Amino acid sequence: MNTLPSLYGYVMAWLRSRAIPQREVARGSEVPLSTVTKIAQDVIANPSVPTIQKLYDYFRGRGLAGGKDERSCAGHYTPGSSEDAA
């Protein structure tokens, strides 16, 4: 199973949910704000794997730390769903 679409889908679901301000995401993930903004707006169509990994790790930590289940935090995204195939 290729995990990149799952990581990317998870990150995009979080960014699209706007649950956390992009400035906070950038600060917490150590990804430049301009990069976070461009990814969220689909200006960067193919972000690097290390960048997506940093964002994934940040959101994953936030989801677990907040005590919420991933689906409620990430806009009802479920790893392995049809969104992964896109």
C-alpha atoms as one frame of an Amber mdcrd trajectory, in Angstrom:
protein
   0.000   0.000   0.000   1.322   3.433  -0.945   1.063   5.655   2.144   1.748
   8.979   0.408  -1.873   9.551  -0.686  -3.037   8.787   2.851  -0.596  11.267
   4.363  -1.420  13.888   1.752  -5.170  13.356   2.121  -4.933  13.613   5.889
  -2.909  16.841   5.687  -5.224  18.379   3.091  -8.294  17.500   5.143  -6.809
  19.315   8.132  -5.805  22.334   6.064  -9.232  22.524   4.430 -11.011  22.244
   7.770  -9.335  25.482   8.919  -9.552  24.153  12.460  -6.100  25.560  13.229
  -4.843  28.895  11.861  -2.194  28.470   9.153   0.254  30.626  11.116  -0.009
  28.194  14.051   0.375  25.208  11.706   3.518  26.754  10.230   5.005  27.520
  13.624   4.203  24.105  15.082   5.271  22.060  12.067   8.336  24.162  11.210
   7.068  24.490   7.620   7.226  28.072   6.275   3.880  29.893   6.376   4.091
  30.637   2.656   4.463  26.911   1.940   1.535  25.984   4.200  -0.616  28.610
   2.483   0.351  27.460  -1.012  -0.342  23.815  -0.185  -3.734  24.718   1.322
  -4.636  26.707  -1.805  -3.410  23.960  -4.175  -0.785  26.333  -5.603   1.809
  23.670  -4.816   0.326  20.612  -6.492   3.073  18.162  -5.519   4.617  19.165
  -2.190   7.723  17.332  -1.092   7.425  14.202   0.997   9.426  15.705   3.903
   7.082  18.723   3.976   3.954  16.571   3.995   5.529  14.359   6.672   6.171
  17.388   8.913   2.591  18.578   8.474   1.200  15.080   9.020   3.229  14.669
  12.207   2.013  18.037  13.461  -1.669  17.363  12.751  -1.469  13.807  14.026
  -0.021  15.079  17.294  -2.724  17.730  17.533  -5.473  15.178  16.900  -4.220
  12.847  19.582  -3.396  15.628  22.026  -6.865  17.135  21.584  -8.525  13.858
  22.493 -10.622  13.891  19.320 -10.852  11.081  16.865  -9.098  11.709  13.549
 -12.297  11.842  11.504 -13.756  14.723  13.498 -10.466  16.626  13.430  -9.726
  16.131   9.766 -13.028  16.949   8.166 -14.337  13.376   8.318 -11.311  12.041
   6.452 -10.826   8.329   6.897  -7.502   6.814   5.797  -8.114   4.224   3.109
 -11.266   5.975   1.879 -12.041   6.867  -1.709 -10.284  10.199  -1.099  -6.985
   8.251  -1.049  -7.504   7.187  -4.657  -7.659  10.792  -5.872
